[in-house]
Amino acid sequence: MILESIRDLAERSGPRPETGPSMPHQQLSQNAPPELQEALFARARDLAHVRVGPSGVSVPGARAFVLEESAAEGPREAFMVGTEFAHLHPPYDGSLHLAVPAQAAAELERKGWGELHPLARLGHMPATAMMVFGPRDAAELEVVWTILRASHAFARGSDEPSVPSSPSDA
């Protein structure tokens, strides 16, 4: 189950990174190294029924993960815009915006892996929209990958986290 996979995650070590107080919502410190951003991107683009392209709601350079219409069976709050369920911010940032069930978002925030989108805090977006901090090392890449797979499952209308298509994707 998505919530169980999130509950099983360890707490993020160290202090929370700084994030911008206004739009655009950005991670300002502890940014992910570019090679980890690219590793995450490569895994995500290979998820079932996903295509990549420019984000429909983020800053220039953000790469969106868009679910094919035929697979987008999740609730409206599983998407940022259209069937975009997540996007990876440009290299100077390296965080992601994505949607997960509200209880999972609250758990991720409690464990220090991200924070609700400021517009979600104000009630202008669902409490499923959050920023997940970019991975700082290989271990954190695995955690962020777990979170992104949970977002993909939520967008597909599944309660089971997405399974990589091959062991090399893990």
N, C-alpha and C positions, 0 to 999 in steps of 0.2 A: 504494500500500500504506500502511496506517496507520503502521507504523513509519517508513517513508521520509518521510511527511508530517511526522512529529514530528522526525526527524533534520534536515529542511530548515529548521526554525525557528532563528532567531537566538537567542543567549543573552539572557536578560532583563537589562536594564541596572540598575545600582545594587545596593544591598544587599538582601538578602532581607527581607521584612516580618516583623515579630514575629507569632508565632502563640501561641495558648494552649497551655500544657503539659498540660492535662487536658481532660476532656469538659465542655462541648461543645468540639470542635475549631474554633477561630475564628481569623480573621485580625484582628490587633489594630492594625496600622499600615499606612500606604500603601493605605488602603481606596479602592475604586473609587468614582468620583463616581456619584451616583444615575442620572444620564442615561445613563451607559455601562452600568450594570446593566440598565436598562430596554431599551436597544437590544439587549443580548445576550438578554434574556428574550424580546423580540418575535421575534427570529430563531429562537430555539430552539423556541418554541411552534409555529412554522410548519414544522418538520421533519416529514417523512412519518411517519405512524402514531404521532404523539406527542400526548398529552393532558397538561394541567398540572393540578396540584392541590397540596394540602398534602403535605409530605414525610412519608413513613411512618417516618422514622428521625431526622429532624433537629429543630432547635429550632422553636418556634412562629414562624410567618412565613416559613419556608423554603418555596420553591416548587419542587415536584418536576417532573421531566420523566419521564413514564411511557410506555413503549412499549406499544402495543396487543399483546395476547397473540398474535395471529396473525402479528405481525412479529418477535416476541422469539425469534429463533433463535440468539442468541449463547450462550456458555457461562454457567453459573451465576455465575461470578466477574465477569461483565459487569454485574451488577445489585447495587444496595445492599440492596433488599428488594423482593419481588415482581418487577415489571418496571420499577421505578424505577432508571434508569441514571445519573441525575445530579440534583442539586438546587442551586438558587441560594440562598445564605443571605440573611437580611434586610438591609435597606439599611445598617445600622450596621456590617456586615461586608463583604458584596459578593463574597466568594469563592464557589467551588463545590466540592462534593464530586462526584466522578464516578469511573467505572471506565474504564480503558484497558488494553490488554495489558501484562503485567508489564514487558517490555522497553521499551515506550513510557513507562510510568510512571517507570522508572529514568532514561531519557533526559530526560524533562521535569524531574525533580528535579535532574539534573546541570546542566541549562541554566538552572535557577533559576526555572522557571515554576510550581513547586508542590512539595509534599512528600507523602510517604506518610502515610496516615491513621495516627495513633498506634496504633490497634488492629491495623493491618496490620503495623506494626513489631514488635508483640508476638506476631504469628502468630495473632491472633484473627479477622482478616479476610484475604482474599486480598491479595497484593502488587499487585493491580490497583486498589485503592481509594486515591484520593489527593485532596488538596486542591489546586485550581488557584487561584492568587492572582487577585484581581479586577483587571480592566484599569484602568490609570491614565490612559490616553489612547487616542486613536483607533487608533493603530498597535497597541497592545497588545490592543485589542478584536478586531482581526483575528486575532491569534495565539490568543487565548482561544477565538474562534469556531472556528478550525481544530481546536483540542483538543476542543471540545465536539462537533464533527462527527465526530471520530475515535471519541469515546465512543459516539455514536449508531450509528455503523457497527459497532462492537464488539458492541453490544447486539443489532443485527440479524443478527449472524453473518457480516458482510461484512468483507473485508480492504480495501475501498476506502472512503475517507472519504466521508461523505454530501455530495451536491452540493446546493446551495441550489436551491429550486424556481424561482426567477426571479432576474434580475440585481439586483433591488432588495433581495434577501435577503443579498447578498454583503457 
